[in-house]
């Protein structure tokens, strides 16, 4: 795409706007009392576009992304409660503004043009090193326990998540007001007590038998059909600080917890867990790397039978079955330090930061052999572009940002690491990506899906229903788009059996929906798979920083952050089905 020389991009995706006063790139600001979907959006900060000229892309032309993602409105963006997307910071995760019509410029990869999009970015909202994202109720109110004459269920049922509740007995009568055609609340669990400063509740893993959830210092497991405890909660001596976001093929995960409570405590204690049985497998202690490369904060990634533990400047791989150390990934080349990893069934992707602070500073993307660590290929990214997210590792779809240009880029690489295509759709998108503060969190996005030849992204709208756009990985153009069946936004969840499964957020007078959309053919209308009850819409819309999953005809919704509020029991996980 071309543009008259010297003309800045006009309107459309990413068109710069005046920068609001205050804040700067990443300048932390005071978070609201409760964050999340429905919490007041963070104050403008880094990234609120100014009037820059068209920025070159990350793939070796003048400026293209391939490095640090800016926070972008995510598919489960901030607005009341889970799935009630509001205006979320733009950058850490995905596009937030449309591409300039006709803008060109170089791409982030050398020798390749790339479409560059100016993106608005809000300052990071951080408390105690934790990012806040979603909370509230379906009607915009903060979630609080209440009793009234309203027939709606209380915002905060009290069935505890520690196994002491009645599970499938539905003690809160959440199905009492269910209407004809509505799905059932299969079960609901509230969260364990958390400290006043809050606590993480990372991960949600679904097997054929169990739904497993981590929260603060514990891991809980429930039978998928009725919510009865599947095995006794596992309690760690200190808080959980990292988990593998995906489970292995044989239903194993690894959880990391702190080795103490002091300011110098490290996130270096590993524990393998069998999701079906609750059996605790091998343990390990993660060693520090070199200078400035400690295990104060780590990331865990599963790739086939390999667990990769990423520190800020290196990584250590373990055999997932035995816990035996396999290899280290350390500094290489011209001061290149591995800073993030992303894994898939048989894929392991490494992102490295090279020549930091120098004239040749840049990122590099490499594909590794998960079993040996051998480098299969490396693709340099142009200076100024930072790789922030991988929307998929097979095929490899990466989201990059350029801090100086206030721009973003989504590019596709082929199996040999060569540039394949980039998104060229003139649209404002809204994938839901968490905050990556001390690490890149390459696989930290929801509300985006990818299959062999298509990327599915939700559009961002200020009111009314949005659309999901199917984008060709071959040429980056739109193949088709489908509008939400309601006046609420709809977000991709996963692709299965030739159809895209999506979640439609609840409203003040209706529960959310799970729908399917055919990915092939000429008709791409939504088909409703589940209509969640109107009676529990407030509960559904009030999950703090919600995560979702769809498995075997059941829809799961869980919190990923606990506020530590003493006002009422907090929500942990909820399951819907027919």
N, C-alpha and C positions, 0 to 999 in steps of 0.2 A: 504494500500500500504506500502511496506517495502523497506528498503534501507540498504546496508551494513553498519555496525557500523562505525561511525567516518567519513563516506563519506558525503561531502556536496552535495546538490542537483545539478544535472548536467543539464545545458541548460534549455530549456522549460520554462514553465510559472513561472515567478518569479525568475529565476536563477539570483543570485546576480551579480552585476557588480561593477567595481571600482567606488568609490564615487567621484564625481567631487569636485573640490576645492570650498571652500566658503560655506556659508549658513549652516544651521543646521535645526533641526526639527522646522518647523514653522517660521524660521527666515524670517521676512518680507523683501522684496526687492523692489526696485523701479519698479512700473508697467509701461508698455509702454504707450505712449500717448493715444492709444486707445486699449482696451482689447477686448477679445472675439474671436469668430471663426475668425481666420484670423489674429489676432494680434500676434506679436512675442511671442513665448512661454516663460513663466517665467524662470528665471535662476534656475539651479539646486539647491536644498536645501534639506530640510528634506526628507528623504526617498530614496534618490538615493541609491539603494542597494549597500551594501558592501558585502564582502564575508562571510556572516554568515552561520552557519551550519543550517541544516533543523530545522525549528522551530515547536514546538508542537502546536496543535490547541487550540481553545478557549474553548472547552467544557470539562473542567475539566481534561485535561491531561496536560502535560507541555505546556503551552502557546497556547491558541487559541484565536481568536478574540472575541470579544463581547464587544465592547466599542468604541473606537475612530477610525473613518474611515480615511484612508489616502486619499489624493486627487488622483483620478485616471482619466485617460482619459475618458471623458464621451461620450455617444453616440452622443452627438452633440458637440464633442470636439473642441478644438481650431484650427481653420484654418480660412480662410477668410470667414467671414459672417456666418450667421446661417447655421448650418449643414455642415460647412466646417471644420470638426474636425481637430485640429492640436494636437500636443503633449500637452495634458493638464496635470497638476499636478496630481499625482497619489494619492491618499489616500482619500480625502474627497469624497468618493462616490463609488468607485467600483474598481474591479481588474484592474490592468494594465499590469501585467506580468503573464506568464503561470506558473502553478504549477510545482514543481520539479518532474520529472518523478520518480515515485516510492518512493517519500518522505513520511514519516509517521509522527510520533510525536503525541503528545496528542492534542485533540481538545479543544476549548475554554470552553466546558461544562464539568463539573466534571464527571469523569468516562467514558467519551466518547472520542474515538480517533477522530482527525480531521485533514484533509489535510491542511497543512499550505503552504502558498505561499509567497515568498519574493516579495515585491512590491516596485517599484521606486516611490519616492514622491518628487514633486517639492515644493519649498518654497511658502508660501501663497503670493498671489499678492493682496495687500490691499491698498486702498486709502480711508482715512476718514472712515474706518470701513466697506467699501463696497468692495465686491469681484468683480473682472472684469473677463469676460470670452470670449466673442465673438465679432468680428467685421470684417469689411473688405468687399471686393466684391468678386464675383465669380472667378475672375482671380487672386486673391491675392493682388490686390491693395486696399488701404484704401478707404472707401466709401466717395466720395466727389461729390458735385454737378458738373455737367459738361455739356457742350454743344459742340457738334462736328458734323462732317458729318456722324459719325457712326450711323446706323439705330437703334442701341439699345436704349432703353429708358434711360433717365437720372437715375443715381444711386439714386437720392433723389427727388422724386416728391414732390410737395408742398401742396397737398390737406390737410388742417389742420384737426386735430382730434377733433376740438371743435364744430363741427356741422355747421360751416360756409361754408364748401365746398359743392360741388354738388353731393356728394355721388355717387349713381349709374350712374350718367351722364358721368363718366370716363373723367374728364376734362384733365387728362394728356395723354389721348389716349394710355393707356397702352395696349389696345387690337388691336391697329392699325396694328402691325406687326405679328399678330397671324397666325400661319400656320395651315393647315388642320390637324385635330386630336389632336391639342393642347387644353388644358383647357382654360377657360377665367379667367382673373383677375376680380373677382366679384366686388371688391372695395379695396381701399387703403386709409389709414389715416396716416398723419404725426403727430409727437408728439408735445405736448405743450412745450413752452420754459422752460428750466431747468437752475438752477444756474451753474456758471462756474465750480464748484466742482463736478457737476453731480448730478443725482437723481435716485432713484429706480423707476421701473415701474413694480411692482410685480403683479402676478396673471393674468389669462385670463380665463374667464368663459363663456361657450357657452350653451344657452338654445335653445328651439325650436323656439324662437322669436328673441333673442338678443345675440350679442357678446359684452361682457363687459370687459373693460380694465382699470386698475389703472395706473396712472403716476404722480409722484411727489406729488402734493396736490389734485389731482382730480381723479374722476372715470367717464369714458365715456361709453356710450352704443350705439350700432349701430344695425340696423336691419340686420339679417343674410343674407338676399337675395340681398340687394342693397347697404348696408352701410349707408343709411340715418340715421340721429340721431333717436334713439328709445325714448330717454328722455333727458332732459337737463342735462349737466354735473353737478355732485355733487362736490362742492369745499370745502375743509377743511381749517381751519385757519392755520394749520401747515402741514408739510410733512407727508405723509403716511409712517409708519414704519413697519407694519406687516399686512398680510391678511390671510384669510383661503384659502389654495391652492385649496381646493375642495369646491364645493357648496353643500348645503343640498338637500334632496330629493324634497323639494318644492321650489327650486331655490332661496335660500337665502345665503348670505355671510356676513361675519363680517370683517370690516376694522378697523385697529388701527392707530391713528395718534398721533404725539407728543403734549405735553401740553405746549410747549414753544420752544425757540430757543437757550437757554443758554446751557453750557456744562452739567448742571445738569438737563436739561429737560428729561422727561420720556416718554416712549412709553406706555401710560396708558389710552388713550381715545378710547373707543370702539363705533362703529356705525354699526348697522345691516342695510342691504340694500336688497330690493327685486329686483332681477336682471331683471325681466320682466317689472316692472312698474317704477323702480327708487324710489319707496317709501322708505323714511328713517324710520326705525322702532325704536326699543329701543336703548338707550345709556347706558353706564356704565363707571365708572372709576376704573381701576385696582389698588387695594391696593398693597403696598409693602409687601414682606414677612418679614422674620427675618433679622438679621444682614447679610450683604453681599448678600441679596436676594431682590434687588429692582426691579422696573419695568423699568429700563433704557432700557432694551431690552426684548422683549417677543416673544413667538411663539403662533400661533392660530391654533387649530385643531378641526375639526368637526367629531363627531362620533354619528351617528343617530340624535337624537334630543338634543344632548349635545355639547356645545362649551367648549373646554378645553384651558385655557390660561396658558401657561407655562412660569415660570420665571427661573432663573438659578438654583434654589434649591427647587422649590415647584411649585404647580399648583393650579388653582382655576377653578372650573367647573360652567358653567352657563346654564340655560335652554335656548335653542336656540330660542324658540318661544316667551318668555316673557322677557328674560334678567335677570331673578331671579337667585340669587346665589344658587347652589345646594350643593357643598361641597368643601373642601380643601384637597389637597394631600401634606403632609408635611413629615418631617423627621420621620423615623421609624427605628426599630431594632438597629443594631450596626452602628450608624451614617450614615444611608442611606438617601440620599437626591434625590428626583425626579429631573432629569435634562432634560428630553425630553419626548415627547408624540407623538404617531402616531395614526391616526383614520381611520375607515372605516365605512361601512354601520351600523354594530352593534358591531364593535370591537374598543377597546381603549387599546393601549399598552403603558406602561410606562417603561422608562429606568432610573435606579437610580445609583448613584455613592456612594459606601459604603467605609467607613474607609479610606478616602483620606489621603495620606501621611503616613499611617501606614503599618505594615507588612501584614495585611489582606486586603489591598486595592483591590477592585474588583467592577465590574458592576453587576447589576441584571436586569433581564427583567421580567415584570409582565403583566398579562392581567387583565384589570379592567372591572367591570360592568359600562358602560358609565352613566347610570342613577343614580347610588348610589355611585360609587367609590369603591365598595367592590372588594377586591382582589380575583380573581378566581384561580390564580396560580402564583408562582414566580420561576424563573430559574436563579440560580447564574451563573456567568461567571468567568472563571479562572482568577487569578491575571495576570495582564499584557495585557489583552485583553480589548478592548474598543468597544462598540457598536456604529457604526457610522450612518448607514442607515437601513431603512426597505424597501426592494424592493416591498414588499406586506405585508399586515396585515392579509389577509385571502386568502390563507394560509400564515402563518407568515414566511417570508424569510428575514434574516438579514445579513448585511454585517459588518464585524468586522475587526479591525486592531490591530497589536501589535507593538508598537513604538520601543521597544527594539530589537525585532526580525526583524523589517522591513518586516512584514508579514501581509497577509490578509486571510480572510476566509469567505465563504458564507455558512450559515447553515439554515436548515429548522426545525421549531419546530411544533409539532402537537397541537391539540386542548387542550391538558392537559399540554402543556409546555415542553414535553419531546423531546429530540433530535431525529430527524427523519432521516436526511441525510445531506450531505454536498457536494458541487460541487467538482468533481474529474476530470474535463476535463482539459487536458493538452493544454491550449490555452491562448493567451493574449487577454483580453476583454477590451471593451472601452465604458461603459455606461457613460452618460453625467450627472455629478452631480455638482451642484453649490458649492461655498465655504461656509463652515460652520465655522465661526470664533468665535463668542461669544456663539453659541448654536450648537447642533448637527444637527439640520435640518434633522430629520429622513426621511422625505418624500420629500427630495429635489433632486431626480434624475429623469431624462428623459432617453429615449433610452433603456429602459428595460421594459419587460412586463411579467406578470405571470398569469396563469390560474390555475385550480384546481390541475393539476398534472405536470405542466411544467413551467420552467423558460426560458425566451428567452433573450439571450445576444448577442450584436454585437461584432465581433472580431475587433481587432485593427491592421491595416496594415499601412505600411509606404508609399505605393503607389498602385494604382489600386483598384479594388472593394474588399470589405470585405465580410464576411459571417455573417449570423445570426445562432446561434447554439441553438437548442432546448434541454434543459437539464431536465432529469427526476427528479422530487422532491422525488421520492421513493428511488433512489439509487445514485443520483448525477452524473450519466453518460450521455453522449450525445445520444439523440434519433435520431436526424437528423440534417442536416445543409443545408442552402441554400445560394448560392452566389448572390451578388448584380447583377442586370441585366445590370449595366453599370460599367465603371471604377471608379465610385465614391462610397463612403461608404453608407451603408444602415442601418437604425436604427429602432428597434421596436417602435410602437406608442401605440397600444392597441390590445386586442383580442376581436373579436366580431363575433358571429354567426359561430363558428367553423373555423375561419380564423384569421391569424395574419395580422394586418395592419402595414405597415412599410413605412418609408420615405427615399427616395434616394436623397441625396444632389445634388444640381445643379453643373454644370461645367461651364467652360468659354464659351462653345458653345451650351449649352442645359440647359433647366430648370430642376428643380427637378421632382421627380415622387412620387406618392403615389401608392403602390402596395399591393396586398394581397397574402398570402401564406397559403395553407390548413394546418391545424394543425394535421389532422388525415390522415390515408391512407398511401400509399407507395410513392406517388408523392408529392413533395413539391416545385414545380416551382412557380415563381412569376407571377402574373397576374396584368397588369397595370390598375389601377383605374383612375388615373389622370396623364396627362403629362403636367406639367406647361410650359408656353411659354418660348421659347428661348429669345424672345425679352425683357423679364423682369428678366432674370437670374441674372444680376448684382444686381438688387434690392432684389430679393429673397435671394441671398447669402450675403447680407450686413446687415442683422438685428443684432443689438447689443445684445449679450447674448440671442439668440433666444429661444422662447418657441413655441411648436407646439400643435395642436389639430386636430382631425378628427371627424366630426359630421354631420350626415345626408347627406353624399356625398360631403361635403365641407371641404377644408383644410385651417386651420388658422395658421398664423405665426406672432409672435409679439416679440418686444424687451422687455427685463426685466431690462434694465439699460439704462439711458440717460447720454450722456457724458457731456452735457452742452455746446457743441461746437456752436459757432456763425457762422460757415462757411456756414451752410445750415440747412434747417429743417431736424430734425432727424426722422427716421422711427418709427412708433408705432405699426401698425397692418395691415395685408394684408390677403385677402381671395381669394381662388381659387375654381372654380367649373366648371361643364360642362353646 
